[in-house]
């Protein structure tokens, strides 16, 4: 089960992330720099192609100033 990827979940997370990121007014590059995550990883998440680690999810939530549960709400 290691490395299992649920494409629908990745797409849903990407849509949720993009919606919240756009509310910040930050580009993917600005968001990546602020979060301390590579631009490529943020770009992939934003486009529903990423499979972020828990650490990345925590950094994304922190940068959005929301909790991890708020970030994952509705997925």
N, CA, C and O atoms as a GROMACS GRO file, in nm:
protein
  300
    1UNK      N    1   0.080  -0.120   0.000
    1UNK     CA    2   0.000   0.000   0.000
    1UNK      C    3   0.085   0.127   0.000
    1UNK      O    4   0.031   0.237  -0.016
    2UNK      N    5   0.214   0.114   0.018
    2UNK     CA    6   0.300   0.233   0.017
    2UNK      C    7   0.298   0.293  -0.123
    2UNK      O    8   0.312   0.222  -0.223
    3UNK      N    9   0.282   0.424  -0.129
    3UNK     CA   10   0.282   0.493  -0.256
    3UNK      C   11   0.149   0.488  -0.329
    3UNK      O   12   0.141   0.529  -0.445
    4UNK      N   13   0.046   0.439  -0.264
    4UNK     CA   14  -0.086   0.434  -0.327
    4UNK      C   15  -0.136   0.577  -0.346
    4UNK      O   16  -0.128   0.659  -0.255
    5UNK      N   17  -0.186   0.605  -0.463
    5UNK     CA   18  -0.233   0.740  -0.494
    5UNK      C   19  -0.378   0.734  -0.539
    5UNK      O   20  -0.412   0.661  -0.632
    6UNK      N   21  -0.461   0.810  -0.474
    6UNK     CA   22  -0.601   0.820  -0.511
    6UNK      C   23  -0.615   0.946  -0.596
    6UNK      O   24  -0.610   1.058  -0.544
    7UNK      N   25  -0.631   0.929  -0.726
    7UNK     CA   26  -0.633   1.044  -0.817
    7UNK      C   27  -0.748   1.140  -0.788
    7UNK      O   28  -0.730   1.261  -0.796
    8UNK      N   29  -0.865   1.087  -0.754
    8UNK     CA   30  -0.978   1.175  -0.725
    8UNK      C   31  -0.951   1.259  -0.600
    8UNK      O   32  -0.986   1.377  -0.595
    9UNK      N   33  -0.890   1.198  -0.499
    9UNK     CA   34  -0.855   1.271  -0.378
    9UNK      C   35  -0.751   1.378  -0.408
    9UNK      O   36  -0.761   1.490  -0.358
   10UNK      N   37  -0.652   1.346  -0.490
   10UNK     CA   38  -0.550   1.444  -0.529
   10UNK      C   39  -0.613   1.562  -0.603
   10UNK      O   40  -0.577   1.677  -0.580
   11UNK      N   41  -0.707   1.532  -0.691
   11UNK     CA   42  -0.775   1.639  -0.765
   11UNK      C   43  -0.860   1.725  -0.671
   11UNK      O   44  -0.860   1.848  -0.683
   12UNK      N   45  -0.930   1.662  -0.579
   12UNK     CA   46  -1.013   1.736  -0.484
   12UNK      C   47  -0.927   1.823  -0.394
   12UNK      O   48  -0.960   1.938  -0.366
   13UNK      N   49  -0.815   1.767  -0.347
   13UNK     CA   50  -0.724   1.845  -0.263
   13UNK      C   51  -0.666   1.962  -0.342
   13UNK      O   52  -0.653   2.072  -0.289
   14UNK      N   53  -0.633   1.938  -0.467
   14UNK     CA   54  -0.581   2.044  -0.553
   14UNK      C   55  -0.681   2.157  -0.571
   14UNK      O   56  -0.644   2.275  -0.564
   15UNK      N   57  -0.807   2.122  -0.594
   15UNK     CA   58  -0.911   2.225  -0.609
   15UNK      C   59  -0.926   2.305  -0.480
   15UNK      O   60  -0.935   2.428  -0.483
   16UNK      N   61  -0.928   2.234  -0.367
   16UNK     CA   62  -0.941   2.301  -0.236
   16UNK      C   63  -0.822   2.392  -0.212
   16UNK      O   64  -0.838   2.508  -0.172
   17UNK      N   65  -0.702   2.341  -0.237
   17UNK     CA   66  -0.581   2.421  -0.218
   17UNK      C   67  -0.582   2.544  -0.308
   17UNK      O   68  -0.556   2.655  -0.261
   18UNK      N   69  -0.612   2.526  -0.436
   18UNK     CA   70  -0.610   2.639  -0.530
   18UNK      C   71  -0.709   2.747  -0.486
   18UNK      O   72  -0.677   2.866  -0.489
   19UNK      N   73  -0.829   2.705  -0.446
   19UNK     CA   74  -0.930   2.800  -0.399
   19UNK      C   75  -0.876   2.884  -0.282
   19UNK      O   76  -0.890   3.006  -0.280
   20UNK      N   77  -0.817   2.817  -0.186
   20UNK     CA   78  -0.765   2.887  -0.068
   20UNK      C   79  -0.642   2.971  -0.102
   20UNK      O   80  -0.625   3.082  -0.050
   21UNK      N   81  -0.555   2.918  -0.189
   21UNK     CA   82  -0.435   2.994  -0.229
   21UNK      C   83  -0.474   3.121  -0.302
   21UNK      O   84  -0.417   3.227  -0.276
   22UNK      N   85  -0.571   3.112  -0.392
   22UNK     CA   86  -0.613   3.231  -0.467
   22UNK      C   87  -0.670   3.337  -0.374
   22UNK      O   88  -0.656   3.457  -0.400
   23UNK      N   89  -0.734   3.295  -0.266
   23UNK     CA   90  -0.786   3.391  -0.168
   23UNK      C   91  -0.673   3.470  -0.102
   23UNK      O   92  -0.695   3.582  -0.055
   24UNK      N   93  -0.553   3.412  -0.097
   24UNK     CA   94  -0.439   3.483  -0.037
   24UNK      C   95  -0.380   3.585  -0.134
   24UNK      O   96  -0.309   3.677  -0.092
   25UNK      N   97  -0.410   3.570  -0.263
   25UNK     CA   98  -0.352   3.657  -0.365
   25UNK      C   99  -0.212   3.617  -0.405
   25UNK      O  100  -0.147   3.688  -0.481
   26UNK      N  101  -0.163   3.503  -0.355
   26UNK     CA  102  -0.026   3.459  -0.387
   26UNK      C  103  -0.025   3.369  -0.510
   26UNK      O  104  -0.115   3.288  -0.531
   27UNK      N  105   0.079   3.385  -0.589
   27UNK     CA  106   0.103   3.294  -0.700
   27UNK      C  107   0.156   3.163  -0.642
   27UNK      O  108   0.188   3.156  -0.523
   28UNK      N  109   0.166   3.061  -0.725
   28UNK     CA  110   0.222   2.936  -0.675
   28UNK      C  111   0.367   2.956  -0.629
   28UNK      O  112   0.408   2.898  -0.529
   29UNK      N  113   0.442   3.037  -0.700
   29UNK     CA  114   0.582   3.062  -0.662
   29UNK      C  115   0.590   3.137  -0.530
   29UNK      O  116   0.670   3.101  -0.443
   30UNK      N  117   0.508   3.240  -0.514
   30UNK     CA  118   0.507   3.315  -0.386
   30UNK      C  119   0.467   3.224  -0.272
   30UNK      O  120   0.525   3.230  -0.163
   31UNK      N  121   0.366   3.140  -0.296
   31UNK     CA  122   0.320   3.050  -0.191
   31UNK      C  123   0.430   2.952  -0.153
   31UNK      O  124   0.455   2.928  -0.035
   32UNK      N  125   0.497   2.896  -0.253
   32UNK     CA  126   0.605   2.801  -0.228
   32UNK      C  127   0.716   2.865  -0.146
   32UNK      O  128   0.765   2.805  -0.050
   33UNK      N  129   0.754   2.986  -0.182
   33UNK     CA  130   0.860   3.056  -0.109
   33UNK      C  131   0.819   3.082   0.036
   33UNK      O  132   0.899   3.065   0.127
   34UNK      N  133   0.696   3.124   0.056
   34UNK     CA  134   0.645   3.152   0.190
   34UNK      C  135   0.636   3.026   0.274
   34UNK      O  136   0.668   3.027   0.393
   35UNK      N  137   0.593   2.917   0.213
   35UNK     CA  138   0.575   2.791   0.285
   35UNK      C  139   0.705   2.712   0.302
   35UNK      O  140   0.712   2.622   0.386
   36UNK      N  141   0.807   2.746   0.225
   36UNK     CA  142   0.932   2.672   0.231
   36UNK      C  143   0.923   2.538   0.160
   36UNK      O  144   0.988   2.440   0.199
   37UNK      N  145   0.842   2.536   0.055
   37UNK     CA  146   0.820   2.414  -0.024
   37UNK      C  147   0.860   2.445  -0.168
   37UNK      O  148   0.851   2.559  -0.212
   38UNK      N  149   0.905   2.344  -0.240
   38UNK     CA  150   0.948   2.369  -0.377
   38UNK      C  151   0.830   2.416  -0.463
   38UNK      O  152   0.715   2.376  -0.442
   39UNK      N  153   0.862   2.500  -0.558
   39UNK     CA  154   0.759   2.550  -0.649
   39UNK      C  155   0.697   2.435  -0.727
   39UNK      O  156   0.576   2.433  -0.749
   40UNK      N  157   0.778   2.339  -0.769
   40UNK     CA  158   0.726   2.225  -0.846
   40UNK      C  159   0.623   2.148  -0.765
   40UNK      O  160   0.521   2.104  -0.819
   41UNK      N  161   0.649   2.130  -0.636
   41UNK     CA  162   0.554   2.056  -0.552
   41UNK      C  163   0.422   2.134  -0.538
   41UNK      O  164   0.314   2.075  -0.548
   42UNK      N  165   0.431   2.264  -0.515
   42UNK     CA  166   0.309   2.346  -0.503
   42UNK      C  167   0.235   2.348  -0.636
   42UNK      O  168   0.112   2.339  -0.637
   43UNK      N  169   0.306   2.359  -0.746
   43UNK     CA  170   0.242   2.357  -0.878
   43UNK      C  171   0.166   2.225  -0.898
   43UNK      O  172   0.053   2.226  -0.947
   44UNK      N  173   0.229   2.113  -0.861
   44UNK     CA  174   0.163   1.983  -0.876
   44UNK      C  175   0.039   1.972  -0.789
   44UNK      O  176  -0.064   1.921  -0.833
   45UNK      N  177   0.048   2.018  -0.665
   45UNK     CA  178  -0.069   2.015  -0.576
   45UNK      C  179  -0.180   2.100  -0.636
   45UNK      O  180  -0.295   2.058  -0.643
   46UNK      N  181  -0.145   2.221  -0.678
   46UNK     CA  182  -0.240   2.316  -0.734
   46UNK      C  183  -0.314   2.258  -0.855
   46UNK      O  184  -0.429   2.294  -0.882
   47UNK      N  185  -0.247   2.170  -0.927
   47UNK     CA  186  -0.305   2.110  -1.047
   47UNK      C  187  -0.360   1.970  -1.024
   47UNK      O  188  -0.390   1.898  -1.119
   48UNK      N  189  -0.373   1.932  -0.896
   48UNK     CA  190  -0.433   1.804  -0.863
   48UNK      C  191  -0.348   1.684  -0.896
   48UNK      O  192  -0.399   1.572  -0.910
   49UNK      N  193  -0.217   1.705  -0.909
   49UNK     CA  194  -0.127   1.596  -0.944
   49UNK      C  195  -0.034   1.559  -0.830
   49UNK      O  196   0.043   1.464  -0.840
   50UNK      N  197  -0.042   1.634  -0.722
   50UNK     CA  198   0.049   1.610  -0.611
   50UNK      C  199  -0.001   1.503  -0.516
   50UNK      O  200  -0.121   1.472  -0.511
   51UNK      N  201   0.090   1.446  -0.442
   51UNK     CA  202   0.060   1.350  -0.337
   51UNK      C  203   0.140   1.395  -0.215
   51UNK      O  204   0.238   1.330  -0.178
   52UNK      N  205   0.100   1.506  -0.152
   52UNK     CA  206   0.182   1.568  -0.048
   52UNK      C  207   0.194   1.483   0.079
   52UNK      O  208   0.103   1.408   0.115
   53UNK      N  209   0.307   1.497   0.143
   53UNK     CA  210   0.329   1.431   0.271
   53UNK      C  211   0.253   1.507   0.380
   53UNK      O  212   0.203   1.617   0.357
   54UNK      N  213   0.245   1.447   0.496
   54UNK     CA  214   0.180   1.515   0.609
   54UNK      C  215   0.254   1.644   0.644
   54UNK      O  216   0.191   1.743   0.679
   55UNK      N  217   0.386   1.642   0.634
   55UNK     CA  218   0.464   1.762   0.662
   55UNK      C  219   0.431   1.875   0.565
   55UNK      O  220   0.422   1.991   0.604
   56UNK      N  221   0.413   1.840   0.439
   56UNK     CA  222   0.377   1.940   0.338
   56UNK      C  223   0.237   1.993   0.364
   56UNK      O  224   0.213   2.113   0.353
   57UNK      N  225   0.145   1.905   0.399
   57UNK     CA  226   0.008   1.948   0.430
   57UNK      C  227   0.008   2.044   0.548
   57UNK      O  228  -0.064   2.143   0.548
   58UNK      N  229   0.089   2.014   0.649
   58UNK     CA  230   0.099   2.102   0.766
   58UNK      C  231   0.157   2.238   0.727
   58UNK      O  232   0.108   2.341   0.773
   59UNK      N  233   0.259   2.239   0.643
   59UNK     CA  234   0.320   2.366   0.599
   59UNK      C  235   0.221   2.447   0.516
   59UNK      O  236   0.215   2.569   0.528
   60UNK      N  237   0.144   2.380   0.432
   60UNK     CA  238   0.043   2.448   0.350
   60UNK      C  239  -0.063   2.512   0.441
   60UNK      O  240  -0.098   2.628   0.423
   61UNK      N  241  -0.112   2.435   0.537
   61UNK     CA  242  -0.214   2.488   0.629
   61UNK      C  243  -0.159   2.607   0.707
   61UNK      O  244  -0.228   2.708   0.722
   62UNK      N  245  -0.037   2.595   0.756
   62UNK     CA  246   0.026   2.704   0.832
   62UNK      C  247   0.036   2.831   0.746
   62UNK      O  248   0.008   2.941   0.794
   63UNK      N  249   0.075   2.815   0.621
   63UNK     CA  250   0.089   2.930   0.531
   63UNK      C  251  -0.046   2.993   0.500
   63UNK      O  252  -0.056   3.114   0.479
   64UNK      N  253  -0.150   2.910   0.497
   64UNK     CA  254  -0.285   2.961   0.474
   64UNK      C  255  -0.350   3.016   0.601
   64UNK      O  256  -0.460   3.071   0.598
   65UNK      N  257  -0.279   3.000   0.714
   65UNK     CA  258  -0.331   3.043   0.845
   65UNK      C  259  -0.460   2.972   0.882
   65UNK      O  260  -0.553   3.033   0.935
   66UNK      N  261  -0.465   2.841   0.852
   66UNK     CA  262  -0.578   2.759   0.890
   66UNK      C  263  -0.526   2.628   0.949
   66UNK      O  264  -0.407   2.598   0.938
   67UNK      N  265  -0.613   2.553   1.010
   67UNK     CA  266  -0.573   2.423   1.065
   67UNK      C  267  -0.571   2.319   0.953
   67UNK      O  268  -0.630   2.338   0.846
   68UNK      N  269  -0.502   2.208   0.980
   68UNK     CA  270  -0.500   2.099   0.883
   68UNK      C  271  -0.641   2.048   0.860
   68UNK      O  272  -0.678   2.017   0.746
   69UNK      N  273  -0.721   2.038   0.966
   69UNK     CA  274  -0.859   1.990   0.948
   69UNK      C  275  -0.940   2.085   0.860
   69UNK      O  276  -1.024   2.039   0.782
   70UNK      N  277  -0.918   2.215   0.872
   70UNK     CA  278  -0.988   2.310   0.783
   70UNK      C  279  -0.943   2.292   0.639
   70UNK      O  280  -1.025   2.300   0.547
   71UNK      N  281  -0.815   2.267   0.620
   71UNK     CA  282  -0.762   2.246   0.485
   71UNK      C  283  -0.823   2.123   0.421
   71UNK      O  284  -0.853   2.122   0.301
   72UNK      N  285  -0.841   2.018   0.500
   72UNK     CA  286  -0.892   1.892   0.448
   72UNK      C  287  -1.044   1.881   0.452
   72UNK      O  288  -1.100   1.782   0.406
   73UNK      N  289  -1.110   1.981   0.505
   73UNK     CA  290  -1.255   1.978   0.520
   73UNK      C  291  -1.324   1.954   0.385
   73UNK      O  292  -1.294   2.019   0.285
   74UNK      N  293  -1.415   1.860   0.386
   74UNK     CA  294  -1.494   1.832   0.268
   74UNK      C  295  -1.432   1.737   0.168
   74UNK      O  296  -1.493   1.707   0.065
   75UNK      N  297  -1.312   1.690   0.198
   75UNK     CA  298  -1.249   1.598   0.103
   75UNK      C  299  -1.293   1.457   0.133
   75UNK      O  300  -1.251   1.364   0.064
   0.00000   0.00000   0.00000
